[in-house]
């Protein structure tokens, strides 16, 4: 359907131009490799921004500083040395320093506490000072507005604290105390026991007095706290002393009653019991020994022991037995000489019998006596054993009863010890107030400052000046990187890969004098604008194959494309060429009195002769005609190709004014039908990315883009930019140009 007109110049079939993405992003890659010449050129282009930053920063800072209310800072120092009371000198010498960084920070917060702040505000009457009591300051505009609105509202404003018991909230006093606390600063000096106290105020006298009052209140409060703590401790210890005395008395009474109930005498029972057991044990051993001895005698007396034992126990029995043995010997001797019936024998037998009876009687008597002793000894042993058992049982009972008594004694001893310790501590506390010292004392009082601490004009101005000197080049650098527009013909060649055929300047309204650009070019053919248009025309005419149908397009609207197309046609007409401008923007047609134009020609509702206008500028003009919803279909039809062939035969140069190529598809279709395409880019306005994308769309439509031109160039600004192509606007060429 889309046919290129016969005789049209075919676009080259070479590969698409390679373009670096880094350039599209704002030449970030090139910025890293800037040489000093380029840096100076950038500074030259952005010198106004640089000078404005460097000069305005100190100026604005000085104006702002001059509007500030000066404030004075007074500073005093305290030495914090917690002197703990030591009753013994050796403890004070050998004690470890208990002050740590945490202790110093805590004391700093204590010094900034509300009790101290309240004393400072009260003594200096800061509640009536507008610097700290903001309610005394003149109301601001916002406060006046709010107050007016409150008065306009019906009814009184409810008080949220009206029904609450106790003291009422005082926002004014609280705000003043907070302001005083904010002005009071306490800083622990590193690696020391020193606190640095500062106060900031608009009045130097108030600043110094506030520091001294705060330190004085803090020191006295430390000493008062010690006195109060000592008094409270003594009161508590005396109460404890009375309780311990009562407790000891009750414990002693309970011990005495317990001893009376259990028959315990302090220190006696244990000693007597041990002595009695020892004595009973000794007597029992002796009784057992006597019993054993009596039993041995009994055995000996009964004939169960040997002769020696019997002789020792009963000498009379031994004598009788000896007599018996003697008679027995005589009897044997007599029997050997006499017969058994002999009277001597019988006499001896009678004596033996008497002797046996006597021995038996004597043995019986001895045995009875010894047996009585044995029984007596046994009874004594049993009695001693019974006494020993009873004594041991009594001792066991006493020991069992002694266990609770020992516990009671221990409790009583502990209570007596506590009582003694409390008495000693009461004596120490009674002596403590006479030698107590405060934990902190002033090293140096605050003096009235003679110069304000805020604002520090010299230091601030120096810092702001340095900041401006640093910020200026930084802003220039950032502005240069952020500028992603086309600033010179070098940018066009580098980014788009196209020759830059001209830098068309912007003509200010005072020079146009209510005339059009075409009239201005015709009236002033020796102007810079006319010269750049001639350069643009020459760039098209000097090509190897001179195009006759040229599509003029741009990436965006408002690039000056239509105006410059007509101006270019005027320049070509002044050169003696037959030129026609065709308005191909049929979606956005320009108003025309006859209503006939390109659309009517494509619909075959009018002839070319009826549609073409012949203005006085010398270049013919074919308007767009009526609006057409199906613009793309008409442009891609064969009728459009025939219209272009007809125009090619009738004119030396056909300029096709197309819509923006970035958004409107019609521009790409028309560019594909033309012999060549001229791409307009607005100077320092069109983004590189947008222009590059539009150019790629044209190339994808097989458009032969032969060059580009920068439009709306500010001559004065570009002349100061330092770019090489700004030479065309230099005053040295004033003899060639006449505005």
NORWOSUL-V643772 format. One record per run of one state. SS is the DSSP state (a for helix, b for strand, c for the rest). FROM is the first residue (numbers start at 1). TO is the last residue. If there is no record, write none. Layout:
# NORWOSUL-V643772
ss = (SS SS)
from = (FROM FROM)
to = (TO TO)
This chain:
# NORWOSUL-V643772
ss = (c a c a c a c a c b c a c a c a c a c a c a c a b c b c a c a c a c a c a c b c b c a c b c a c b c a c a c a c b c a c b c a c a b c b c a c a c b c a c b c b a c b c a c a c a c)
from = (1 21 25 28 32 36 46 47 68 71 81 89 95 101 112 114 124 126 129 134 137 141 153 171 184 189 194 202 204 263 269 302 307 314 315 338 343 436 440 445 454 455 457 483 485 486 489 497 500 506 509 513 517 524 528 542 549 555 561 575 579 584 598 603 608 612 615 620 623 631 636 638 651 653 658 665 674 676 683 687 688 701 705 714 715 720 724 730 731 734)
to = (20 24 27 31 35 45 46 67 70 80 88 94 100 111 113 123 125 128 133 136 140 152 170 183 188 193 201 203 262 268 301 306 313 314 337 342 435 439 444 453 454 456 482 484 485 488 496 499 505 508 512 516 523 527 541 548 554 560 574 578 583 597 602 607 611 614 619 622 630 635 637 650 652 657 664 673 675 682 686 687 700 704 713 714 719 723 729 730 733 739)
